[in-house]
C-alpha cells in the first residue's frame, strides 16, 4: 500500500456528559466577536465570529469551542 492510499482517521468530536456533540440539535452555539466585528454587525453587515463555544441545552455544560476561521464560518448569523 502506498502512503497516499492509507485511510485517514476521522476526528472525533468532543461531547458533554450527556453525549451531545457540536453537530447535535441540542448544542447551542455561543458566538464571540472582536470589537471590529461587533461594530460591523451594528452597521448591518455580516461578520464572522472570532470564537464559537458550544453549550448543551440539557446539562448546561460548555463542552467544545472552535477558533479556526474556516470552522467559525459555519456559524455566521
Residue pairs with C-beta under 8 A, 6 or more apart in sequence:
13 21
13 22
13 23
13 64
14 21
14 22
14 63
14 64
15 21
15 63
16 56
16 58
16 59
16 61
16 63
17 59
17 61
18 56
18 58
18 59
20 26
20 27
20 56
20 58
20 59
20 63
21 27
21 64
22 29
22 54
22 64
22 66
26 56
26 57
26 58
27 54
27 55
27 56
27 57
27 64
28 54
28 55
28 56
28 57
29 52
29 53
29 54
29 75
30 52
30 53
30 54
30 55
30 62
31 49
31 51
31 52
31 75
31 77
32 49
32 50
32 51
32 52
32 53
33 41
33 47
33 49
33 50
34 50
37 47
37 48
37 49
37 50
38 47
40 46
40 47
41 47
46 76
46 77
47 76
48 69
48 72
48 73
48 76
49 72
49 75
49 76
50 67
50 72
51 65
51 66
51 67
51 72
52 65
52 66
52 67
52 71
52 72
52 75
53 62
53 64
53 65
54 62
54 63
54 64
54 65
55 61
55 62
55 63
56 63
66 72
